[in-house]
Each structure stands twice: as C-alpha cells, then as structure tokens.
Amino acid sequence: MIEIKNLHVGVEDKEILRGVTLDFELWKNYCVLWKNGSGKSTLSSFLMWFPKYKHISGSVSLQGENLLDMDPEERSKEGLFLSFQNVPEIKGIRLSEYLRTIYNIHLKQNNPDVQELSPFIFKRFIKKHLESLHIDEKFLDRDLNVGFSGWEKRKIEILQMKLIWPKYIILDEIDSGLDLDAFRAVAELLQSLSSDENSLIIITHYFKILDYIKVDKVYVMKDGELKKQGGPELAKEISESGFSEI
C-alpha cells in the first residue's frame, strides 16, 4: 500500500499540495480527478521524485517503508511506474538498450543470482511482446521515443509495463496526444494489464477513460487539497453535474 498523510509539497516558494491524505491499496484501481491545475500531476510527479517538487511536510510510505528516503531507481524497483503526461524524447539512447537495461535491473531485483540477458537473447525474448502490441522490430534500433507518434509512445510505455510488471502504475493524463481511436486502444490495453498483483492510478480530468478502466475508488482534488472521495459513482456524479458542484 502507498499511504500519504498530510502531505505538503511546493515548487520554489509556492505551495501546491496542501495537506493531502489518501492511500492506494494494491489490486484496487483508482482515479484522481479534477481540472488542470489542481495538483494531480504534482502528486504523481512527486511520488516518482521529480527534483523540482519540494517536500514541505507530511509522510509517504510504500509497503510500510519511507518512500521519501528512496531515490527514483529504488522507487522503481519497489514497484512504482509513472506514465508521463508528455512522454520525453531522449536522443543517443537506443530503445533496445533502454528496455534491456530496465528489464535486467528488475530481473535481478527479484532474482539476484540470475544471469542478465545479453543483447542477442533479449531481442529474441522481447519479440513476443512487440508482436502483441503490433510494434515493428525496427523501432528497437531507434533513439528512445524520438520521432514517435503519441500512440507509438504510449505503446512503448505499455511495453515497459509488460517487461517489468510494476505494482503501482500511475497514469498521468494518458489521453494526452492521442486521437480517439488511439485513446480507446491504449485504454483497452491498460485494462488488460489490470490484475490482483497491481494497481492502476489514473490521473485525469477526462471521464471517458472510466468507460474502459474500472476503478474502485475516486479521489477529487481541487486547489491542492483532497475535497471528496468515494466509489466510481462519484465520477459519474461529477460528469453529470459538473466540477462546479464540488
């Protein structure tokens, strides 16, 4: 479980999160909902240790351990994964080497004595995943996300999830940069990944995704504070009545 208690986070001299208390339990799916500028993306980025966000006070624990003492690699090893709102393009890093590196890191996390996969073996291993996502094998020789469409970038993120099977998958505005057909395909793929071994945490202001991914709990954030929480019916209520009713 991720437990967040009275969390205050800021950027420079501005406080963004103002005493947020909530939790994410493994095997349940969640939606953190509200309009842009409410602090949703700040929460997701802070959980993955973006350096511009400064911890002011409050606590965050992961499986009972202090998350704030962990660097980004440790957080990833412990099961956190963030799907970026705007997926970065990184020149000079081949996609195949990036994927092989993260796979081997997580492989040895679970089995310290296991042999890492060589480039040749990894290319054979990943082929089934490429085929399942309809990703051309030629993409492996390209720089990480450089020149990829929004749909292609999302498929590469889902490929990463298939390789490392994170426990807590934070999805920050995954509709960003997608047309309707691509969005539907991404949502259906993510729903297929949902299991009793992970938790999807959807950060969004776009209600349509909840037609594809079923959630157990909805958190409503406004002005950096948790304003309301409830079951999936809460999202339906806000969708029908509008944000102004909260």
C-alpha positions as CSV (number, residue, x, y, z in Angstrom):
1,M,0.0,0.0,0.0
2,I,1.0,3.6,-0.6
3,E,0.0,5.7,2.3
4,I,0.1,9.5,2.1
5,K,-0.5,11.5,5.2
6,N,-0.9,15.3,5.5
7,L,1.4,15.8,2.5
8,H,2.5,19.4,1.7
9,V,4.6,19.9,-1.5
10,G,5.7,23.0,-3.2
11,V,7.7,24.5,-6.1
12,E,10.1,27.2,-5.2
13,D,8.0,29.5,-2.9
14,K,4.6,28.2,-3.9
15,E,2.8,25.5,-2.0
16,I,0.9,23.2,-4.4
17,L,-0.2,20.2,-2.3
18,R,-1.9,21.3,0.9
19,G,-2.3,18.5,3.4
20,V,-3.3,15.7,1.2
21,T,-4.1,12.4,2.9
22,L,-5.1,9.3,0.9
23,D,-3.9,5.8,0.1
24,F,-3.6,3.4,-2.8
25,E,-4.1,-0.3,-2.0
26,L,-2.6,-3.0,-4.1
27,W,-5.0,-4.7,-6.5
28,K,-7.5,-1.9,-6.4
29,N,-7.7,0.7,-9.2
30,Y,-8.1,4.5,-8.5
31,C,-8.9,7.7,-10.2
32,V,-7.6,11.1,-9.1
33,L,-9.9,13.6,-10.7
34,W,-10.3,17.3,-11.3
35,K,-9.5,20.0,-13.7
36,N,-6.0,21.0,-14.8
37,G,-4.0,23.0,-12.1
38,S,-5.5,21.1,-9.1
39,G,-2.3,19.4,-8.1
40,K,-3.0,16.0,-9.6
41,S,0.2,15.9,-11.7
42,T,2.3,17.3,-8.9
43,L,1.2,14.4,-6.7
44,S,2.2,11.8,-9.4
45,S,5.5,13.5,-10.2
46,F,6.4,13.9,-6.5
47,L,5.8,10.2,-5.9
48,M,8.4,9.4,-8.6
49,W,10.8,12.0,-7.2
50,F,10.8,14.9,-9.7
51,P,13.5,17.2,-8.2
52,K,11.6,20.5,-8.8
53,Y,8.9,19.4,-6.3
54,K,10.0,20.1,-2.7
55,H,8.7,18.2,0.3
56,I,7.5,20.6,2.9
57,S,5.9,18.3,5.5
58,G,3.9,15.1,5.8
59,S,4.7,11.5,5.0
60,V,4.6,8.9,2.2
61,S,5.1,5.2,2.8
62,L,5.3,2.3,0.4
63,Q,4.7,-1.2,1.8
64,G,5.5,0.3,5.3
65,E,8.8,1.9,4.2
66,N,9.5,5.6,3.9
67,L,9.2,6.4,0.3
68,L,10.8,9.8,0.7
69,D,14.1,8.1,1.6
70,M,14.2,6.3,-1.7
71,D,15.8,7.6,-4.9
72,P,14.0,7.2,-8.2
73,E,15.6,3.9,-9.1
74,E,14.7,2.4,-5.7
75,R,11.1,3.6,-6.1
76,S,11.0,1.9,-9.5
77,K,12.5,-1.3,-8.0
78,E,9.9,-1.3,-5.3
79,G,7.1,-1.3,-7.9
80,L,6.3,2.4,-8.9
81,F,5.8,3.3,-12.5
82,L,4.8,6.6,-14.0
83,S,3.3,7.0,-17.4
84,F,4.2,10.6,-18.4
85,Q,1.7,13.2,-19.4
86,N,4.2,14.3,-22.0
87,V,6.5,11.4,-22.9
88,P,10.1,12.7,-23.3
89,E,12.2,12.0,-26.3
90,I,15.9,11.1,-25.5
91,K,18.5,11.2,-28.2
92,G,21.5,9.0,-28.1
93,I,19.8,6.1,-26.2
94,R,18.6,3.3,-28.3
95,L,15.2,1.9,-27.4
96,S,16.6,-1.7,-27.3
97,E,19.3,-0.8,-24.8
98,Y,16.9,1.1,-22.6
99,L,14.4,-1.7,-22.5
100,R,17.1,-4.3,-21.9
101,T,18.6,-2.3,-19.1
102,I,15.4,-1.8,-17.2
103,Y,14.4,-5.4,-17.7
104,N,17.7,-6.7,-16.3
105,I,17.5,-4.3,-13.3
106,H,14.1,-5.6,-12.3
107,L,15.1,-9.2,-13.2
108,K,18.0,-9.1,-10.7
109,Q,15.8,-7.3,-8.1
110,N,13.6,-10.3,-7.9
111,N,16.4,-12.9,-8.6
112,P,19.8,-11.6,-7.6
113,D,21.7,-14.6,-8.8
114,V,20.0,-14.8,-12.3
115,Q,22.1,-14.1,-15.4
116,E,21.3,-10.8,-17.2
117,L,20.0,-11.1,-20.7
118,S,22.5,-10.3,-23.4
119,P,21.5,-8.1,-26.3
120,F,21.0,-11.1,-28.6
121,I,18.9,-13.1,-26.1
122,F,16.9,-10.0,-25.1
123,K,16.0,-9.3,-28.7
124,R,14.6,-12.8,-29.0
125,F,12.8,-12.5,-25.7
126,I,11.1,-9.2,-26.5
127,K,9.8,-10.3,-29.9
128,K,6.6,-11.8,-28.5
129,H,5.8,-8.5,-26.7
130,L,6.5,-6.5,-29.8
131,E,4.1,-8.7,-31.7
132,S,1.4,-8.5,-29.1
133,L,1.5,-4.6,-29.3
134,H,2.0,-4.5,-33.1
135,I,5.3,-2.7,-32.7
136,D,7.7,-3.0,-35.6
137,E,11.0,-4.6,-34.5
138,K,12.8,-1.8,-36.4
139,F,11.8,0.5,-33.5
140,L,14.4,-1.2,-31.3
141,D,17.2,0.5,-33.3
142,R,15.7,4.0,-33.0
143,D,16.5,6.6,-30.2
144,L,14.2,6.5,-27.3
145,N,10.8,8.0,-28.3
146,V,12.5,10.3,-30.9
147,G,10.1,10.9,-33.7
148,F,7.4,8.6,-32.3
149,S,3.8,9.5,-32.6
150,G,1.7,9.9,-29.4
151,W,0.2,6.4,-30.0
152,E,3.6,4.9,-30.5
153,K,5.0,6.4,-27.3
154,R,2.1,5.0,-25.3
155,K,2.6,1.6,-26.8
156,I,6.3,1.8,-25.7
157,E,5.2,2.7,-22.2
158,I,2.9,-0.3,-22.1
159,L,5.7,-2.4,-23.4
160,Q,7.8,-1.3,-20.4
161,M,4.9,-2.3,-18.1
162,K,4.8,-5.8,-19.7
163,L,8.6,-6.1,-19.2
164,I,8.9,-5.1,-15.5
165,W,5.3,-5.6,-14.2
166,P,5.2,-2.7,-11.7
167,K,2.8,-2.9,-8.7
168,Y,1.6,0.7,-8.8
169,I,1.1,2.1,-12.3
170,I,0.5,5.9,-12.2
171,L,-1.2,7.1,-15.4
172,D,-0.9,10.9,-15.7
173,E,-3.3,12.2,-18.4
174,I,-2.7,9.2,-20.7
175,D,-5.1,10.7,-23.3
176,S,-2.6,13.5,-24.0
177,G,-1.5,13.5,-27.6
178,L,-3.9,10.7,-28.7
179,D,-6.8,10.7,-31.2
180,L,-10.0,8.9,-30.2
181,D,-9.1,5.6,-31.8
182,A,-5.6,5.5,-30.2
183,F,-7.0,6.6,-26.8
184,R,-9.5,3.7,-26.9
185,A,-6.8,1.2,-27.9
186,V,-4.5,2.4,-25.1
187,A,-7.3,2.3,-22.5
188,E,-8.2,-1.3,-23.5
189,L,-4.6,-2.4,-23.3
190,L,-4.2,-0.9,-19.9
191,Q,-7.4,-2.6,-18.7
192,S,-6.0,-5.9,-19.9
193,L,-2.9,-5.3,-17.7
194,S,-5.0,-4.8,-14.6
195,S,-4.7,-7.7,-12.2
196,D,-4.8,-8.6,-8.5
197,E,-1.0,-8.0,-8.5
198,N,-1.1,-4.4,-9.4
199,S,-3.0,-1.1,-9.0
200,L,-3.8,1.4,-11.8
201,I,-3.8,5.0,-10.5
202,I,-5.5,7.2,-13.2
203,I,-4.7,10.9,-13.0
204,T,-7.3,12.7,-15.3
205,H,-9.9,15.3,-15.9
206,Y,-11.3,13.2,-18.8
207,F,-14.2,11.0,-17.8
208,K,-14.1,8.8,-20.9
209,I,-11.3,6.7,-19.7
210,L,-13.5,5.3,-16.9
211,D,-15.7,3.7,-19.6
212,Y,-12.7,1.4,-20.3
213,I,-10.9,1.0,-17.0
214,K,-13.0,0.1,-14.0
215,V,-11.9,1.8,-10.8
216,D,-12.7,1.0,-7.1
217,K,-12.2,4.5,-5.7
218,V,-12.3,8.1,-6.8
219,Y,-10.4,10.9,-5.2
220,V,-11.3,14.5,-6.1
221,M,-8.6,17.1,-5.8
222,K,-9.1,20.9,-6.0
223,D,-6.6,23.7,-5.3
224,G,-4.0,21.1,-4.0
225,E,-6.4,19.6,-1.4
226,L,-8.4,16.4,-1.3
227,K,-12.0,17.6,-1.5
228,K,-14.0,14.4,-1.8
229,Q,-13.7,10.7,-2.1
230,G,-16.0,7.8,-3.0
231,G,-16.7,4.9,-5.3
232,P,-17.0,5.0,-9.1
233,E,-20.4,6.6,-8.8
234,L,-18.7,9.8,-7.7
235,A,-17.0,10.3,-11.1
236,K,-20.4,9.7,-12.7
237,E,-22.0,12.3,-10.4
238,I,-19.4,14.9,-11.3
239,S,-19.6,14.1,-15.0
240,E,-23.3,14.8,-14.9
241,S,-23.4,17.8,-12.6
242,G,-20.1,19.4,-13.5
243,F,-17.0,20.4,-11.5
244,S,-18.6,23.5,-10.1
245,E,-20.7,21.4,-7.7
246,I,-17.7,20.3,-5.6
